[in-house]
Amino acid sequence: MKRFILTAFAVVAVAAVQVFGQDISTAFQLSDFQREGTARSVAMGNAMTALGGDMGAIAINPAASAVFKFNEFSFTPAITSVNTDSKYRGVNTSANRTSFGLANIGGVAVLPTGERGGVRSISFGFVYNKHNNFNAAIKAGANGVDDSYVNRLVSMANKSGYNGLDFDDNAVPDPFSYGSYYWPVILGWNGSLLDTVRTPGKDTFYPTSSIGVGGYNSSQLLSRKSYGSIGEYDLNLGLNISDQFYLGMNLGMFTVWNKIEEQYSEDNTTSYADADGHFNYVDQYYTQRTTGTGINLKFGFIWAPTYNVRFGASVSTPTWYSLTDKYYWDTNVSFDDGYSASLHSPEGVYDYRFNTPFHYNLGFATVFKGGSFSIDYEGTNASQARFRNRHDINSIDYADYQPENDWMTENFKMSNKLRVGAEIYPVQNVALRAGFQYADNGIKKDIMSNAVQNYTGSLGVGMTFGGGFYMDLAVAASLKKSTVPFLDSEPAADYVLGNTKFATMERSNVKVLATFGWRF
């Protein structure tokens, strides 16, 4: 059965409608290209559509390889630090995660034709770019909360149409066959967090022990860590035509690896004269791994009518992904009378296909003695993203995912990115660079009270040495913390972060990159 797991931003926005969260979360993340690139391209805000001549630019505009005059190889390690501040019921909580990885590596071979006109050179490239870095940590929590996550499980159970005995771990059929949306309920029932009262025709669920007693107070904490990224491997072909027209094409191959670890903890802090049998604590763990591959095509050109002026454009077809989610829950419970239990769900496996929308890049650059200036626009319409059944290889029937696809059509919109970059050479063999990026989020404003907007500034320096060797350094940082939706993957996160009293979550990051290259 398909998983129906709610996201916090959708719960807040469409409280009366059941929406399909992890699917929507995946669509949102995969449709947004957040490339890292080389230190030079990052320092210049990735405004490289019309400039080219850089390994990081090839993923943006395939014609970038045709601008190269020499063979080149480079690699770029990077350190990223992500800080997240959350505010839940007036309590501020911060979490930080730092990761190290390879942002870019690649090579370009330039084959001169010897012609003075027409095709002057042919370039072949193979470049890896990391984008959509998922490494981050989030915490949200508060004390003295007069509500319980168990009430969320009770609501789910009462809406399920099942009776209590249906959730027993030895029931026939196996209750875990009902669909993973109910797995936290099954664990809660078998851990004695839920009980029932028999009413005509069905059971009515209620929370056990002191959870349902007036004056209940608890200490709650949700923590979430995510790992991984999307890797893009571009097989590139470029043509230099008369040093005026540069054409390029990429065959893009993608790998996806994303792991999510969530822990929700709730401790009963209520004072009772009779403590026997009262609920003590619940810890719930959720782990999910998303893996898969994708493929797309990208075409681009750069036109240099004069030495000083360049125009560029590129278009990327949808990326056709084939993905698999594997996930499971663990729940630990304890009561003051000594009862405790550790319960585990089976591992769920969910296969599906996803097509991103088209991506478009437009760029203008001016090159002058001692430097350059460039400006880019990137657009994509996330409402055109589509899911379909993984096993219907020859089918374009999206009926199985009609609710998800309709929801995206209704609530997503065109997202826009503006990138600006500049580079100057104050002295020979030394370059100074600066850049700026602005991006909106592609979610309609009537869905969220605060639209997600990202402002990023960057600085860098480049140095050229003898023998064709060079080194570039860059640092990029969020200039403004962005209020972002927490795209959760399980009901505990939905309960805490989807709570109407939950306020904001802000994320900022700092990235440091170093590129080491050789021209020959």
Salt bridges, closest charged atoms under 4 A:
ASP32 OD1 - LYS417 NZ 2.95
GLU36 OE2 - LYS511 NZ 3.05
ASP54 OD1 - ARG40 NH1 3.84
GLU72 OE1 - ARG519 NE 3.14
ASP85 OD2 - LYS481 NZ 2.68
ASP146 OD1 - ARG89 NH1 3.33
ASP203 OD1 - ARG198 NH1 2.85
GLU232 OE1 - HIS131 NE2 3.63
GLU232 OE2 - LYS298 NZ 3.38
ASP243 OD1 - LYS69 NZ 3.12
ASP243 OD2 - ARG120 NH1 2.56
GLU261 OE2 - LYS259 NZ 3.22
GLU262 OE2 - ARG224 NE 2.86
ASP325 OD2 - ARG3 NH2 2.58
ASP330 OD1 - HIS344 ND1 2.76
GLU347 OE2 - ARG289 NH2 2.97
ASP351 OD1 - ARG390 NH1 3.34
ASP376 OD2 - ARG419 NH2 3.23
GLU378 OE1 - ARG35 NH1 3.77
GLU378 OE1 - ARG419 NH1 2.55
GLU404 OE2 - LYS2 NZ 3.75
GLU423 OE1 - ARG40 NH2 3.14
GLU423 OE2 - ARG433 NE 2.63
ASP472 OD1 - ARG433 NH1 3.11
ASP494 OD2 - ARG152 NH2 2.73
